[in-house]
């Protein structure tokens, strides 16, 4: 192997050719504290209903737990920095806000193809090596491993931050049996800045560098299958899939402008500013058609309509009342319950009338939503 152009340098050159803006190497045992933090986070119950985090914690805690033969981790980042302000639609109550990462095609598919291409190059260059590629769906601690590999550091919002590429990075990893020369780890450069902490609408950060997923809008609108707790609904505003606020305010994102040329994640027109009225009218077939090829498809129609109902209830727009009332008879309890709340926000008198008409409701969560409506006190 040439000393003038070692394998690690050629690997990074090839990664750049595949579209990765960041590539670093870490030893497989380079982030031992991450497993300890994970266990404490799970013990505190901050993962909410994400039971899969518990069930595979022993695999997630360290690379060797998932694959004992791994010796090195190659961490890779691909930028999805937006070309427009992610907060621009905050004042558009008739529009649903979708997180930047989900406005284009499914990043899992593109990044896995790129990782596999890089893996094929590695096998050709170093015959006999074994490796595995991962992007988001496996029990891999991408963020601490990326920090250990020098891509950046986990900021106070717990996401990875890069000095060159800001917070807008999709992360992937390649585990390999090769003993590669590691890069210097990233160093925390948040300083005294607390912009991300102050920006969170639902106070999901109990302390810097700590996230309580149960309060995070991304968790509430994507991972949570049941009713969204009432105490968070108003602050969700018009967000219907995820939340970018803590990332959007990070000062380091001013260095991410060069990534605007990454057309691989160009937003689809129908996902940049979807109208709530259209979302409230979705049935299963229409949902699958609109969100085909999007990461949004995994939450299903019922959760999307639930989210749209919360946004409609926050809109203050009585034009939504008729459509909301129609959803009081939806087949999905999670939709019916959200419709009860949204209707009461926009038309108290009608909600009281509808409550009497829906006295035969049998789902306990929906019954609780009806019971929360009182003619003699403010709502919610």
N, C-alpha and C positions, 0 to 999 in steps of 0.2 A: 504493500500500500504506500503510495507516494507521500513523502513527508511534506512536499510542497502543496499538495492538494488532498489533505486527509479525507477520510470517509465522512466525517462529521460536516466538513465544509461543503462537500458535494451533496450531501443529504439536504442541507439547508438551501442550496442553490436549486435543487430539484423541487423542494417544497414551495419555493417562491414561484417557480414555473407552473406549479399546479394551482396557484392562486392564494396560497397561505401567506399572510403578511408577517407572521411571527412563527418562529420555530426554535425550540430550545430543548435541551436534554437534561434529564435528572436521573440520578440513581433511583432504583426502585424503592429504596428505603429512605428517601430524602425528606419525607414529610411525616415523621412519626407523630407529631402533635396533632395532626389533622384527625387521626383516628380517635384520639382522646376527646377532642372537641365534638366530634360526631356523637360519641357515646353520651356525653353530657347533654347535648342538644336533644337527643332522643329521650334520655331520662327525664328531661324537663317537659317533655310532651310538645315541644315547639314544632314538630313535624305535622301536627294535626292528624288528618285522616290518611296521610300518605304512609299506609302500613307497609308498603313495599320497602320503604326506607329502613324500617325495623327488621323486616324479614331477611334482608341481605346485608345487614350492617357488618357482619363478619367478613363479607367479600369487599365491601366498600372501604373499610377502615384502612386498608393498605393494599398496594398492588399484589403483594405476595399472597394475600388472602384470597384473591380471585384466581391467580395463576402463580403457583409456587416457583416456576422456572424463570420468571421474569427477572432481568438484571438491570435493564434501563427503560426509562419512559421518555418517549419523544412527544412533547407537548406542542400543539399547533393551534394557531389562531387565524380565523378568516374574518375580515371586517364586514359588518353590515351597517356601517355608519349611515344615518339618514341624510338625504339632501335637503330636507326641510325640517322645521322646528317640530319636534314630537309633541310639544305642548300647544300647538297652534289651534287645535280644535277644542280646547278646554271650555271655551265660551260658546259652543255650538250645541245647544240642548237637544236639537232634533237629529243629531249625528252621533253614532256610536264610535268611540275611540278604541282602536285595535293597536296593540303593542307593535312597535316597528318591526321586530323580528318575524312577526306572523303575517305581514302584509304582502309578502311575495310567496314564492313556492316553498315547499317543505325543505328546510335547510338540512334535515337529516339525510335526505336522498343525495343532494349535491355533495355534501362534505364527505359522506361515506364513499362515494365514487372517487373523490380526490384522494382520500386516505388509502383506498385500495390500490389506486394507481401508484402512489408513493411506496406502498408496501411491495408491489411487484418490482419496482426499481430496486428496492433494498435487497430483495431475494436474489435478483440478477447480479447485483454488485457484491453480495456477500452470501454465496451459496451455502446452504446448510443452516442458515439462521431461521429460527422460528419467531413468529410475531402474531399479534392480534390487534385489530383496529377497533376503536370505540368512538362513538359520538352520541353522548347524552342519554342513551337508552340503557346502558349497562351500569352496574354498580362501581363507578369510577369517580374518584374525587378530583375532577378536572381542575378546579380552581386552585387548591393548594399545590397540586402537582405542577400546574403551569407557573405558579409563583416560584416553586423550587427550581424549575427549569429556566427561570429568568425572563419569562414573558411579561411580567409585571408584578403586581401585589394585590392581595385581597383588600379592597378599600373598606371604609367604615360601613358601606352598604352591603358588604360581604361579597360583592361581585369583583371580578378581576379588573384591574385598571392598568393600562399601559401608558407609558410616557409618550409613545409615538402614535398610538391608535385609540387612546381613550378607553371608554367602557363598552364600546360596541364591537365585541368580539364573540364569534361562535368558537367554541373550543372543541378540539378533538384530541385523541391520544393514540399512540401506537406503543404497545408493550412489546419488548423484544428480548431475546436471550443474548443479544450482543452486549458486551461490556463496553459501552461508549463513553467517551470523555464528557463529563457533565459540564454544563455552563454554570456561571455564578448565579445564585438565586436573586430574585427581585427584592427590592427594598421599599418599605412603606414610605410613601411621599405624600400622604394625606395632610400631614402637619396638623395645624389647628382648625382646618376647614371642617365644617359640619353641615355643609349645604344639603347633602343627601339626607341627613337625619331630619333637618327642618322641613324638607320638601315632602316627606311621606304623609299622605293624607290620613292614614289610619294608625299612625304611631307604631309601626311594625318593628321599630328598632328599640329594644329595651335598654341598649347601651351601644356605643360604637363597636363595630365589628360583630354585632350580634343581631340575628334576625329571628323574630317569632313569626313563623309562616302563617300561623292561625290568624294574624292580623293583616297579612300582606294581600293587596288587591290581586296580585297575580295568582296566589293560592286560592283566594275566594272565588275568582271568576273562572279559573281553569281546573284546579284540582278538586275543589270541594263539590261533592255530588249532591248534597242536600240543600236545604234553604240557607241562604246567606244570613248570618246573624244580624238582627235588626240594628244593633249599635254601629254597624259599619256601612249600612246601605246608603245613607245620605252622603257620606264622604266618598263613596265610589263615583259619584257624579255621573258622567256619561261614558265611563270606561266599561267596555263590554268584553274585552279579552286582554288580560294583562294590564300592566302599568309601567310606564317608562320614567316616572317623575324623578326617582332617585338617580337614575343614569343621566337623564337629560340635563340636570343641574350641575353635574360634575365638571369642574373647571378644566380637567384634563382633556375633555372632549374637543376643545378648541384645536387640538393637534390632529384630529381625526378627519380633517377636511379632504385629504388626498384620497380617502377611501370612497368618496362619492362616485368614483368611476367604476366601482364594482357593480356591474349591471346584472350579475348573477342573482342578486337579491332585490332587483327592482320591484317596487310595489305594484300589485295589480290594482287597476283603477277602481274596481268594485269593492276593494278592501281598504282603501285609503280613507274614505269618508262614507261608510254605509249609513243609509237613512234608517232610523229606528222604526219607522212605519213599515218598511220592507222587511226588517228582521222580525217584527211582531207577527207578520203574516206567513212566516216559514212553516211548511210542514216537513216531514222527513225527506221526501224526495227533493224538494227545493233546497233544503239545507245541503244535501249531498252534492247537488249540482253547483251551488254557489261556492262551496268550500272544497271542492275536489282539488287535490294536489296541494292543499294548504295544511299547515300543522293544526289549524283550528278544527279540522274535521274530527279530531279525536275526542273532543268534548261532547259531540253529538248535538242534535237539534234542541233537546229539552233544556240543557244548560245554557245554550246560546239564547234561547227565548227568555229564560229566567233572567239572564243578565240584561237583556234588552228591556225587560219589564222594570227592572230596578232603575235603569237609565231613564226610561219614560216617566217613572214616578218622580224622578228628580228634576224633570224638565220644566215643570210648572205649566205645561201646555195641555189645555183641555181638549185639543184636537185628537189626543190619543185615547180619550175615554172610551169611545165605542169599541175600538179594537181591544183594549184591555178588558173590557167587560165580556167580550166574546171568549176570551181566554180563561174566564172563570170556570168554564166547562171543559177545559182541555183534559185529555186523557192522562197527562203527567201531573202528579201531585205537586212536584216542584214548580211547575208552571202555574198551576192554580193558586198556590200559596203566594207566589210573587205577584200575581195579578191582583189578589186581594189587597196587598200592601200598596201597589201602584195606584189602584183605583181610589183607595182611601186618601192618598196624597193629593189626588187631583179633583176628586168629587166626593166629598164626605157624605152628602145627602144620598147620592146614588148608592154608595157602598153600604149604607145602612139598609136601604131597600133590598139590595142584592143579598145581603146577609140573611134576611128572612126567606128569600127565595131559594137559598142554598142550605137550608137547615138540615137537609139529608146528607150532607158531606160526612164521609167516614174516615178520611185520612187525618191522623192526629195532628200533624204539622199544619195542615190547612185549617183545621178547626181552631188551632191556636192563633192563626193569623186572623180569622174572623173575630175571635174573642178579644183580640187586642184593639179592635175598633170600638170606641166609646163615643156616644153623642155629646158627652159633657166634658171632654178634655181634648187638648190639642193632640194631633197625630203627626208622627209616630210617638 
